Amino acid sequence: MVHLHAGDFAMRKHQIYLRQSGVALIEVLVSVVVTSVGLLGLAGLMATTAKVNQAAYQRTQVGLAVQALVESMHVNPAAVALGRYDGVRKKNALAGADCRKHACSVASRADYDLAQFDRALENALPDAQSTLKCDSAGAVATADVYDGICRIEVTWSERTLAKGSVPSPQSLVWVFQP
């Protein structure tokens, strides 16, 4: 049988302590490194999410602007029949008279609607361009109804998620009967 004296026990405890000194520090350093890597990954995920959300917001704004223009064209079928809405649009048009407050002619209402549309696109997508063409072949043009088909295309550039990539062209095409 081995008999340990109080002094031997204290000596063994001291030897074990010396062998383990610094282990806690290494564990802390490893946990800090692992946490840092996790936080960097989370920051990258947040940046990607922000980019995707911005792209979705832009597409939603384009859809809302086009919908507002389609509704305005539905209210003004005579201007649609005259081709007042047709054309390529790149920059803000002058609004002219505010047709919400004053009665406007058919042409003035079309100009006002297009200026509102241009402003909405400019706010959502500074580099947007739109093309609108209404085909009146075989259509009956009256003051109340436009029987033709219209096509609007809005194009813009959107940054992709890849680092250093060039912006990719995006478009929304809507075929409708106002």
Secondary structure, 3 states (H helix, E strand, C coil): CCCCCHHHHHHHHHHHHHHHCCHHHHHHHHHHHHHHHHHHHHHHHHHHHHHHHHHHHHHHHHHHHHHHHHHHHHHCHHHHHHCCCCEEECCCCCCCCCCCCCCCCHHHHHHHHHHHHHHHHHHHCCCCEEEEEEECCCCCECCCCECCEEEEEEEEEECCCCCCCCCEEEEEEEEECC
